[in-house]
Structures are given as C-alpha cells and as structure tokens.
Amino acid sequence: MPTNTKLEKALASAKGLAADLKTFSQDTNDQQAQQMFNSLSTNMDNVVQTLQGRLEFVQEEEPQYRE
C-alpha cells in the first residue's frame, strides 16, 4: 500500500476518533469525564494536523501521489 494511502487512512481514522471523543464529552454529565474527553479530543486534533501536514508534504515531494 502506498505511503499516501496509508496516511489518508490514518488521517480519516484520527478525524473519526476526534469526533467520537467530542461526542463522548457531550454525552456525559460527569465533569471529570468531559474534561478528559475534551483533552483527548484536542490531542487528536493535533494528530490530525500533523498527519495532514505530512500528507501534504508527501504529495508535494512525490509527484506520483498528487491527485
């Protein structure tokens, strides 16, 4: 599987996880759990940004990966 495809799959998974964590935070009344889920969601948003940057770099450096 090409690198860009792996990065795209990882990016989609990270975005999905971030969204799930935000939902978990909204679905609970427990303040501690809300803080935990919000913190984890923020961490995943950072992962999403990192993966997005790497994907853009790979696509820029490797012409065969451009869409």
C-alpha positions, -999 to +999 in steps of 0.1 A: +000+000+000+015+034-010+025+058+017-001+084+008-029+058+010-017+048+045-015+085+055-050+091+042-064+061+061-047+072+093-059+108+088-095+096+083-093+074+114-078+102+135-106+126+124-132+100+133-117+094+167-116+131+174-152+134+165-161+104+187-143+119+217-161+152+212-194+133+212-185+113+243-178+146+261-212+160+252-229+127+261-218+127+297-228+148+327-196+138+346-174+169+346-142+149+350-151+127+321-160+157+300-126+173+307-108+140+299-127+136+266-121+172+256-084+169+264-082+137+243-101+153+215-077+182+215-048+158+213-064+140+184-069+174+166-032+179+169-025+145+155-049+153+126-030+185+119+003+166+120-009+139+097-024+164+073+009+183+071+028+151+065+003+140+037+007+174+020+045+171+023+045+136+007+022+148-021+044+178-028+076+158-028+063+128-046+045+137-078+030+102-082+010+108-050-007+140-063-043+137-070 
